[in-house]
């Protein structure tokens, strides 16, 4: 039996955020994924394994509200530039990694010699061991390219 991909509101919200990051389309002032309920995003097996059925209706409602606010925050982080990043949207950045570099995986944070700090937002893993490699960050949508690696990744500015 092959696994089934469920296109839930959670995936829809993530897909919306990811699409906006990758296409560079401006984010709306109020980015909000579709409202979700815990029961809509979990399989019967997951509901059983987490003990959701033993929770009171108030506890389930509180968990649902938390999930909704979490999805809003994640989507906002993915599509809205952070702080000074908004001013950098039209300029390409050329600098170097500050110190040793061993690649990226998950949500790697990159400290650059120009003082900026960027974080990986696209799922990917690449490995390269180098000392202060050159990096280029494209104008919005921001993509980080490290000299010596054939791929780039989506990033957002933290500082």
Buried (B, 14 or more C-beta within 10 A) or exposed (E): EEEEEEEBBBEBBBEBBBEBBBEEEEBEEEBEBEBBBBEBBBEEEEEEEEEBEEBEEEEBEEBBEEBBEEBBEBBBBBBBBBEEBEEBEEEEBEBBBBEEBEBBEEEBEBBBEEEBEBBBBBEBEBEEEBEBBBBBBBEBBBBBBBEEBEEBBBBBBBE
